[in-house]
Amino acid sequence: MKKILVTGGAGFIGAHITQKLINLGYKVLVVDNLSTVGGIPYVNPKCKFIKGDITNATVIKKIENWRPNIIFHLAAQSGGESAYDNPKIDYLSNGYGTYMIAELAKKLKVKQLIYSSSVAVYGSKINEEINEKSSTNPDSIYGVSKFTGEMFIKQVLKKTKVKTVILRVFNTYGPGENLNFLKKGMISIYSYYLWRNKPIIVKGSLNRFRNFQYIDDVANIFVQTLRNKNLKKNEIINLTTGRITRIKDLLKILILENSKKKVKKSKIIIRKNTKGDSFGWNASNKYFKKIFPKFQFISLKDGIHKYFEWINKIPLKNDLKGYHPLDKKLRK
Ligand SMILES: NC(=O)c1ccc[n+]([C@@H]2O[C@H](COP(=O)([O-])OP(=O)(O)OC[C@H]3O[C@@H](n4cnc5c(N)ncnc54)[C@H](O)[C@@H]3O)[C@@H](O)[C@H]2O)c1
């Protein structure tokens, strides 16, 4: 049976991937230091778990002894805004941490390493459609550290037999995000205000634009890399619907969805934008479609509807531990 390591497997995206791998019958080891930013930390009871930091050589040795054949590498300081609060942690986890994982992949001769990179590696690109050949010019601390991770993977593994897939993930949303954390996840942040019946605070222009992906689609794509025969030895793929949404249109969908609760009319307050926050990203998913020709993304409207089905079951609590969608509490 294949043994899969998921670094960051207790985080928002990693926990969903871990569950899907377990459902498919894989043996999964999750390594996570539980510093989760934005997600509700969730350790799947059916995986082997090591609480530890990927920058720590003793932790790496423990993984080596377990001998995974495949690695999904998601552990990272994952917040663009939080990177400014602690640039050292951001750079160590995302840069050096990825170097450690790449060296481990080389030593263990794993079959495949799948790395969760980010749209942030491109930097702000307002007037062009971003494809995988677009220039990488990160203009935020987080963008620099995620790109450093990509470069280490390339440098350490290019001349080995390890297949690498770098998925440049665009804004992901859905059940499992920590609604109380207001420094990561645009949709999660605006949803927090609706959940609490407060005015929505928007940092920056309503004309900013993004590509949004639903968590289930993102996790499915990661898992589908395992059997995808179209993948070449080293791949870089934009993980995006390719659909562009302006913040003002996103808010309309969110407010309409929330109005089903018959709450009072939502007010929007505009504040100064966050440092390092890009005005817009408009990505092409032409290459993605070539590699995953049959994949169908859920629409933003339907994704937000599913997201609110989960949100509406959560009590207005400050600590959402235990309210992860994969936890038993909210399943009924
Ligand atoms: N959520 C998004 O929209 C998005 C977009 C682009 C890229 N990404 C990338 O996808 C990955 C997962 O993001 P997420 O949204 O699930 O974030 P997350 O913060 O919920 O998950 C990351 C996990 O990594 C763990 N971690 C952090 N530093 C670590 C370290 N040094 N050692 C061990 N574990 C560590 C955290 O505890 C957390 O559980 C990250 O690599 C992130 O950069 C996410």
The ligand as an ORCA input file, in Angstrom:
! r2SCAN-3c Opt
* xyz 0 1
  N      -5.854     28.846      1.379
  C      -5.494     29.429      0.246
  O      -6.283     30.174     -0.375
  C      -4.123     29.195     -0.332
  C      -3.797     29.855     -1.522
  C      -2.529     29.644     -2.068
  C      -1.633     28.785     -1.473
  N      -1.967     28.166     -0.314
  C      -0.970     27.269      0.274
  O      -1.598     26.026      0.587
  C      -1.052     25.471      1.776
  C      -2.135     25.217      2.798
  O      -2.780     26.451      3.115
  P      -4.000     26.517      4.110
  O      -4.911     27.565      3.619
  O      -4.515     25.153      4.353
  O      -3.274     27.101      5.411
  P      -3.275     26.573      6.925
  O      -2.546     27.587      7.725
  O      -4.674     26.266      7.334
  O      -2.450     25.224      6.829
  C      -1.038     25.155      6.885
  C      -0.648     24.126      7.946
  O       0.784     24.063      8.003
  C       1.165     24.000      9.374
  N       2.523     24.542      9.490
  C       2.906     25.835      9.309
  N       4.244     25.953      9.461
  C       4.704     24.709      9.754
  C       5.981     24.182     10.034
  N       7.067     24.962     10.004
  N       6.099     22.865     10.310
  C       5.002     22.064     10.335
  N       3.757     22.511     10.079
  C       3.612     23.809      9.785
  C       0.137     24.805     10.142
  O       0.049     24.414     11.485
  C      -1.134     24.503      9.346
  O      -1.874     23.455      9.926
  C       0.023     26.443      2.237
  O       1.252     26.000      1.732
  C      -0.372     27.751      1.582
  O       0.742     28.588      1.390
  C      -3.197     28.354      0.275
*
